[in-house]
Amino acid sequence: MVITLGWSGGAAQGRGGRRGGIAGLVAARDLAVAGRDVLLLEGSPEVGGKLRSAEVAGLTVDVGAEAMLARRPEGVALVAELGAEVVHPTAATSAVWSRGALRPMPRSLMGVPFDLAQLGASGVLSAEGVARASVEVVDTDVPDDVSVGDLVAARLGDEIVDRLVEPLLGGVYAGHARQISAAAAVPQLLAMARRGSVLEQAAAVPTSAAPVFASLPGGMGRLPALVADGSFEVRMSAAVRELHRTGSGWRVVLGPTTHPETVEADAVVLATPAAPTARLLADVAPEAAAGLAAIEAASVAVVTLAFRASDVPDASFERSGFLVPPVERRAIKASTFSFAKWGWVRDLDPDVVVLRTSLGRHGEESTLQAGDDGLVRVSLADLATTAGITAQPVDTHVQRWGGALPQYAVGHLGRVARIRAGIADLPGLELCGAAYDGVGIPAVIGSARRAMASLLPAE
């Protein structure tokens, strides 16, 4: 019997502990569909990773990732494979808190505006910032990699980075624009810069009516259970401590040191975060382990708040949420008005509205050192200032995600190539997850399927 081991866990850390994510689940399912016997070892009591639902004010809502890109095919394709349906956001519009007000979000490619007139009318930038952005410094001698912030600042000025690029990247990576790799995070922007004016090329991008985001009715938190459909075995609270190469395959050691358990497998899929993967590979693939250990991660928290609908200003019902640039020095970096963004959330209870705030950026973990009550308190203070929501919530929930978002530093693609080269001569070993090919749900699904494409033909 062929046993393929997919370990996608880590030691549980309270309410916000690391949990095996969608990469490990998809890898296990694909292997099972291909006829392999699969054992998924999960280090926490639950599967799902950053896809999680919880009850707030009696309503079951997402407290982790609440949407996936619809324009990347992997996520919606997986949902279709599972026989489920997707839903898209409402027509509610997004905003940026900038220069003392909530301002409409201009259309852009990670901050590079599609329409300079729209950018100016939005008020996100000062008149001086708009004037600087309008005079692009075109230089096609672009290095192999550069930070997104440095690339855009050199072309369009610092203010557009501080007030548009930073909040957009902060929402995706919980990182900083002048540290995140353009080649890894926004490769199309790098390609545009090599061709000439990014403003001219952005202005020529046709307007698309296709939805940008998608979810499932009832939330993204439903997806893990759909993938874990019983076609493969899952063991919870089974954190793996060691990985060893054997003559014919692999041996993993799990459980406490006083009562260790070993499992033999023909193949191993490590769908773990970079740090625990580095520890497991330290002896069997030291060069790959060193590369993984160099990938830093950001911790974040999601605060979910439920209010009486009558206590929320009418204007909020037309807004899907807003981003907050770091230059504004607010505690929160974003807020999602779930009740306005998703029809299914609003339909749960017309008398209760649910919204979320997001806190935490790379290198700024001090923000998250406050207790849950403290995170609720600063969230409410910022919502009062930015959105005019001054009422007390009827219920709250705080979800912490420790080390959840890998940072794609300049040179990330080269590092990933070296990591993969470091395991290339170890048959039956594959890596996948958010540390490699993208942090969004479709990208992580794609990472799992890339690993499976390499693994299955070799067996």
Residue pairs with C-beta under 8 A, 6 or more apart in sequence:
1 37
2 36
2 37
2 266
2 267
2 459
3 37
3 38
3 39
3 263
3 264
3 265
3 266
4 28
4 31
4 36
4 37
4 38
4 39
4 265
4 266
4 267
4 268
4 269
4 455
5 38
5 39
5 41
5 250
5 252
5 263
5 265
5 267
5 268
5 269
6 24
6 27
6 28
6 31
6 38
6 39
6 40
6 41
6 232
6 268
6 269
6 271
7 20
7 24
7 40
7 41
7 42
7 43
7 240
7 252
7 268
7 269
7 270
7 271
7 272
8 20
8 21
8 23
8 24
8 25
8 27
8 28
8 40
8 41
8 42
8 47
8 49
8 271
8 272
8 433
9 18
9 19
9 20
9 24
9 41
9 42
9 43
9 44
9 238
9 239
9 240
9 272
10 17
10 18
10 19
10 20
10 43
10 44
10 239
10 272
10 273
10 276
11 17
11 18
11 43
11 44
11 239
12 18
12 19
12 43
12 44
12 45
12 237
13 402
14 400
15 398
15 399
15 400
16 301
16 399
16 400
16 401
16 402
17 44
17 402
18 43
18 44
18 49
18 273
18 402
18 403
18 404
19 42
19 43
19 44
19 46
19 47
19 48
19 49
19 52
20 40
20 42
20 43
20 44
20 47
20 48
20 49
20 271
21 48
21 49
21 50
21 51
21 271
21 433
21 434
21 444
22 48
22 49
22 51
22 223
22 224
22 227
22 441
22 444
22 445
22 448
23 49
23 271
23 432
23 433
23 434
23 444
23 445
23 447
23 448
24 40
24 42
24 47
24 49
24 269
24 271
24 272
24 432
24 433
24 448
25 40
25 47
25 48
25 224
25 227
25 228
26 78
26 227
26 445
26 448
26 449
27 269
27 271
27 430
27 432
27 448
27 451
27 452
28 38
28 40
28 228
28 232
28 234
28 269
29 227
29 228
29 229
29 231
29 232
30 448
30 449
30 452
30 456
31 38
31 232
31 269
31 452
31 455
31 456
32 38
32 231
32 232
33 231
34 452
34 456
36 459
37 232
38 231
38 232
38 233
39 232
39 233
39 235
39 263
39 265
40 47
40 228
40 232
40 233
40 234
40 235
41 235
41 238
41 239
41 240
41 252
41 254
41 263
42 234
42 235
42 236
42 237
42 238
43 237
43 238
43 239
43 240
44 236
44 237
45 236
45 237
46 52
46 236
47 224
47 228
47 234
47 236
48 64
48 221
48 223
48 224
48 225
49 64
49 224
50 64
50 65
50 401
50 404
51 62
51 64
51 65
51 220
51 221
51 223
51 224
51 441
52 62
52 63
52 64
52 221
52 399
53 60
53 61
53 62
53 63
53 218
53 219
53 221
53 222
54 60
54 61
54 63
54 221
54 304
54 397
54 399
55 61
56 63
56 304
56 305
56 306
56 354
56 395
56 396
56 397
57 306
57 349
57 352
57 354
57 394
57 395
58 349
58 352
58 395
59 306
59 345
59 348
59 349
59 352
59 354
60 218
60 219
60 221
60 348
61 219
61 304
61 338
61 345
61 348
61 354
62 215
62 219
62 220
62 221
62 338
63 221
63 302
63 304
63 356
63 397
63 399
64 220
64 221
64 302
64 399
64 401
65 220
65 441
66 215
66 219
66 220
66 336
66 338
66 342
66 356
67 89
67 213
67 214
67 215
67 220
68 75
68 76
68 213
68 214
68 215
68 220
68 440
68 441
68 442
69 75
69 212
69 213
69 214
69 440
69 441
69 442
70 76
70 86
70 88
70 210
70 211
70 212
70 213
70 214
71 210
71 212
72 440
72 442
72 443
72 446
73 442
74 442
74 443
74 445
74 446
74 449
75 214
75 441
75 442
75 445
76 86
76 214
76 442
78 223
78 227
78 445
79 85
79 86
79 214
79 216
79 223
79 226
82 226
82 227
82 229
84 216
84 222
84 226
85 216
85 217
86 214
86 215
86 216
87 214
87 215
87 216
87 217
87 342
87 343
87 344
88 211
88 213
88 214
88 215
89 211
89 212
89 213
89 215
89 320
89 341
89 342
90 320
90 340
90 341
90 342
90 343
92 317
92 318
92 319
92 320
92 337
92 340
92 341
93 104
93 105
93 318
93 319
93 320
94 104
94 105
94 319
94 320
94 321
94 322
94 323
95 102
95 103
95 104
95 105
95 319
95 321
95 322
95 323
96 102
96 103
96 104
96 105
96 122
96 124
96 163
96 164
96 167
96 322
96 323
96 324
96 325
97 103
97 322
97 323
97 324
97 325
97 328
97 330
97 386
98 123
98 124
98 125
98 163
98 325
98 328
99 123
99 124
99 126
99 163
101 123
102 319
102 322
102 386
102 387
103 122
103 123
103 124
104 122
105 122
105 124
105 322
105 323
106 113
106 114
106 115
106 118
106 119
106 122
106 124
106 164
107 113
107 114
107 115
107 118
107 207
108 114
108 119
108 164
108 168
108 202
109 186
109 188
109 189
109 192
109 198
109 202
109 205
110 148
110 152
110 165
110 168
110 169
110 185
110 186
110 189
111 148
111 152
111 160
111 161
111 164
111 165
111 168
111 177
112 152
112 155
112 156
112 189
112 192
112 198
112 199
112 202
113 119
113 133
113 160
113 164
113 199
113 202
114 202
114 203
114 205
115 203
116 130
116 133
116 134
116 199
116 203
119 125
119 130
119 133
120 127
120 130
124 163
124 164
125 133
125 159
125 160
125 163
125 164
126 159
128 159
129 157
129 159
129 160
129 163
132 156
132 157
132 159
132 160
133 156
133 157
133 159
133 160
134 199
136 155
136 156
136 197
136 198
136 199
137 154
137 155
138 155
138 196
138 197
139 154
139 155
139 193
140 193
140 194
140 195
140 196
142 151
142 190
142 193
142 194
144 183
145 181
145 182
145 183
145 184
145 190
145 410
145 411
145 412
145 413
145 414
146 181
146 182
146 183
146 190
146 410
147 177
147 178
147 179
147 180
147 181
147 182
147 410
148 165
148 169
148 177
148 178
148 180
148 181
148 182
148 185
148 186
148 189
149 161
149 165
149 166
149 169
149 176
149 177
149 178
149 179
149 180
150 178
151 182
151 189
151 190
151 193
152 160
152 161
152 165
152 177
152 189
153 160
153 161
153 178
155 193
155 198
155 199
156 198
156 199
161 177
161 178
162 325
162 326
162 327
163 325
163 327
164 325
165 177
166 176
166 177
166 325
166 326
166 327
167 323
167 324
167 325
167 326
167 333
167 334
168 323
169 175
169 176
169 177
169 180
169 185
170 176
170 323
170 325
170 326
170 333
170 334
170 361
171 323
171 333
171 334
171 358
172 185
172 439
172 440
173 180
173 185
173 298
173 362
173 405
173 407
173 408
173 439
174 298
174 299
174 300
174 333
174 360
174 361
174 362
174 404
174 405
175 298
175 361
175 362
175 405
175 407
175 408
176 326
176 361
176 362
176 363
179 362
179 407
179 409
179 410
180 407
180 408
180 409
180 410
181 408
181 409
181 410
181 411
181 412
181 413
182 189
182 190
182 410
183 190
183 412
183 413
184 408
184 412
184 413
185 408
189 198
192 198
192 201
192 202
195 201
215 342
215 344
216 222
216 223
217 344
218 344
219 344
219 345
220 441
228 234
238 254
238 255
239 254
239 255
240 252
240 253
240 254
240 280
241 253
241 254
241 255
241 257
241 260
242 252
242 253
242 280
243 250
243 251
243 252
243 253
243 268
243 270
243 280
243 281
243 283
243 284
244 250
244 251
244 252
244 253
244 283
244 284
245 251
245 284
245 426
246 264
248 266
249 264
249 265
249 266
249 267
249 428
250 264
250 265
250 266
250 267
250 268
250 428
250 429
251 262
251 263
251 264
251 265
252 262
252 263
252 265
252 268
253 260
253 261
253 262
254 260
254 261
254 262
254 263
255 261
265 428
266 428
266 459
267 428
267 429
267 430
267 455
267 459
268 428
268 429
268 430
269 430
269 431
269 432
269 451
269 452
269 455
270 277
270 280
270 281
270 429
270 430
270 431
270 432
271 431
271 432
271 433
271 448
272 280
272 433
273 297
273 403
273 406
273 433
273 434
273 435
274 292
274 293
274 295
274 297
274 406
274 435
275 292
275 293
275 295
275 297
275 403
277 289
277 292
277 431
277 435
278 289
278 290
278 292
278 293
279 289
281 288
281 289
281 292
281 422
281 423
282 289
284 426
284 429
285 422
285 423
285 426
285 429
286 422
287 418
287 421
287 422
288 418
288 419
288 420
288 421
288 422
288 423
288 431
289 422
291 415
291 416
291 418
291 419
291 422
292 419
292 435
294 415
295 406
295 407
295 409
295 412
295 415
295 435
296 362
296 406
296 407
296 409
297 362
297 403
297 404
297 405
297 406
297 407
298 360
298 361
298 362
298 363
298 403
298 404
298 405
298 407
299 360
299 365
299 368
299 400
299 401
299 402
299 403
299 404
300 358
300 359
300 360
300 361
300 368
300 400
300 401
300 404
300 405
301 358
301 359
301 360
301 368
301 375
301 398
301 399
301 400
301 401
302 356
302 357
302 358
302 398
302 399
302 401
303 356
303 357
303 358
303 359
303 375
303 376
303 379
303 396
303 397
303 398
303 399
304 354
304 355
304 356
304 396
304 397
304 398
304 399
305 354
305 355
305 356
305 357
305 376
305 379
305 380
305 383
305 393
305 395
305 396
306 352
306 353
306 354
306 393
306 394
306 395
306 396
307 352
307 353
307 355
307 389
307 391
307 393
307 394
308 351
308 352
308 353
308 391
308 394
309 339
309 350
309 351
309 352
309 353
310 351
311 389
311 391
312 353
312 389
312 391
313 387
313 388
313 389
315 388
316 337
316 340
316 353
316 387
316 388
316 389
317 337
317 339
317 340
318 340
319 337
319 340
319 387
320 336
320 337
320 340
320 341
321 334
321 335
321 336
321 337
321 340
321 341
321 355
322 334
322 335
322 386
322 387
323 333
323 334
324 330
324 332
324 333
324 334
324 335
324 382
324 386
326 333
326 361
330 382
330 385
330 386
331 359
331 367
331 378
331 379
331 381
331 382
332 357
332 358
332 359
332 378
332 379
332 382
332 383
333 358
333 359
333 360
333 361
334 357
334 358
335 355
335 356
335 357
335 358
335 379
335 382
335 383
335 386
335 387
336 355
336 356
336 358
337 353
337 355
338 345
338 354
338 355
338 356
339 345
339 346
339 353
339 354
339 355
340 346
340 353
345 354
346 353
348 354
352 394
355 383
357 379
357 382
357 383
359 367
359 368
359 375
359 378
359 379
360 367
360 368
361 367
362 405
362 407
368 375
368 400
370 377
370 378
372 396
372 398
375 398
376 393
376 396
376 398
380 389
380 392
380 393
383 389
384 390
405 434
405 439
406 434
406 435
406 439
408 439
416 435
416 436
416 437
419 431
419 436
420 431
423 429
423 430
423 431
427 458
428 455
428 458
428 459
430 451
430 452
430 454
430 455
431 451
432 444
432 447
432 448
432 450
432 451
433 444
433 447
433 448
434 443
434 444
434 447
436 447
437 443
437 444
437 446
437 447
437 450
438 444
438 446
438 447
